[in-house]
Amino acid sequence: MKMTEKQLRIFAWAFLTPILLLPMLPGFAAQLPQKFILAVHQVETGGRLGALAGDNGRSLGPLQISRKYWEDSGVAGKYHNVTNFAYAVKVMTGYMRKHAASALASGDLEKLARVHNGGPKAHRKDSTLGYWRRVQAAMKR
């Protein structure tokens, strides 16, 4: 079946327009910058890898991810997988896409660090400022 030029234009508009607009959605294709990930890793565990427990056993792995954070991220797998650095980065990215999509899209590293440290509204808490300063200093090294 051959499509007329008009049918082809309609098909292209209906099919391609949503695909072309997807990257414009906040946080859709945005990724965490490597320098940020490595700085968080340095602050959380001194750059160590493996099944590192922290926060009195409430956090696990190189990025110190809690079970609630992992569940919230929406990333498939098992909680213990956060001990794998690459998986932990996927979890962090999923969490940020859910709770800090605009910061992820705009590159607001302060908000991302503070949300990672204290939860979805932690960027408003004074208690996360010190954490942000440590991440910021680690990015400069």
C-alpha positions in Angstrom: 0.0 0.0 0.0 1.4 3.3 -1.1 0.8 6.4 1.0 -0.2 9.7 -0.5 1.9 12.7 0.3 -0.8 14.0 2.6 -1.0 10.7 4.4 2.7 10.7 4.8 2.7 14.2 6.3 -0.1 13.2 8.8 1.8 10.1 9.7 5.0 12.0 10.2 3.3 14.7 12.3 1.4 12.2 14.5 4.3 9.7 15.0 7.4 11.8 15.0 6.3 14.9 16.9 5.9 13.1 20.3 9.3 11.4 19.8 11.0 14.7 19.0 9.4 16.4 22.0 10.5 13.8 24.6 13.9 15.2 25.3 12.3 18.5 26.2 10.5 16.9 29.2 12.3 17.9 32.4 14.8 15.2 33.4 13.9 12.9 30.5 17.3 12.4 28.9 19.3 14.2 31.5 22.1 12.3 33.2 24.1 13.1 36.3 27.5 14.6 35.5 30.4 12.2 36.1 32.2 14.8 38.2 29.1 15.0 40.5 28.8 11.3 40.8 32.5 10.9 41.7 32.3 13.7 44.2 29.2 12.2 46.0 31.1 8.8 45.9 34.1 10.5 47.6 32.0 12.3 50.2 29.9 9.2 51.0 32.6 6.5 51.2 35.9 8.1 50.5 35.8 6.5 47.0 35.6 2.9 48.3 33.6 0.3 46.6 31.5 -2.7 47.7 29.0 -3.6 50.4 29.7 -0.6 52.6 27.2 0.0 55.4 26.6 3.4 56.8 24.2 5.6 58.7 24.0 2.9 61.4 23.2 0.3 58.9 20.5 2.3 57.1 22.5 2.9 53.9 24.5 0.7 51.7 27.1 0.7 48.9 29.5 3.3 47.5 26.8 6.0 47.2 25.2 5.1 50.6 21.7 4.4 49.4 18.9 3.6 51.8 16.2 1.1 51.1 13.6 3.8 50.9 15.7 5.8 48.4 16.2 2.6 46.3 12.5 1.8 46.4 11.6 5.4 45.4 14.0 5.4 42.5 11.9 2.9 40.6 14.9 1.0 39.3 14.3 -2.7 38.9 16.5 -5.1 40.9 17.3 -6.0 44.5 18.3 -3.6 47.2 21.6 -5.4 47.7 22.5 -4.5 44.1 23.3 -0.9 45.3 26.6 -2.3 46.4 27.5 -2.3 42.7 28.7 1.2 41.7 27.1 1.2 38.2 23.7 0.0 39.6 23.9 2.6 42.4 24.4 5.4 39.8 21.2 4.1 38.0 19.4 4.3 41.3 20.6 7.8 42.0 19.6 8.9 38.5 16.1 7.3 38.9 15.7 9.0 42.3 16.7 12.4 40.8 14.4 12.0 37.8 11.5 11.5 40.3 12.3 14.0 43.0 14.6 16.6 41.3 13.8 16.5 37.6 14.1 20.2 37.0 17.5 20.3 38.9 18.7 17.3 36.8 17.6 19.0 33.6 19.2 22.3 34.5 22.3 20.9 36.1 21.6 22.4 39.6 24.2 20.3 41.4 23.5 21.9 44.7 19.9 20.8 44.7 20.9 17.3 43.5 23.4 16.9 46.3 21.1 18.1 49.0 18.2 15.9 47.8 20.6 12.9 47.7 21.7 13.6 51.2 18.3 14.3 52.9 15.4 13.4 50.6 13.0 15.1 48.2 12.7 18.4 50.1 16.1 18.5 51.6 17.3 21.3 49.3 15.3 23.6 51.6 16.9 22.3 54.8 19.9 24.1 56.4 21.1 20.7 57.6 22.1 19.7 54.0 24.3 22.8 53.3 27.4 21.2 54.8 26.9 18.1 52.7 26.6 20.3 49.6 29.8 22.1 50.5 31.7 18.8 50.9 30.4 17.6 47.5 31.3 21.0 45.9 34.9 20.8 47.4 35.3 17.2 46.1 34.3 18.4 42.6 37.1 20.9 42.6 39.8 18.3 43.4 
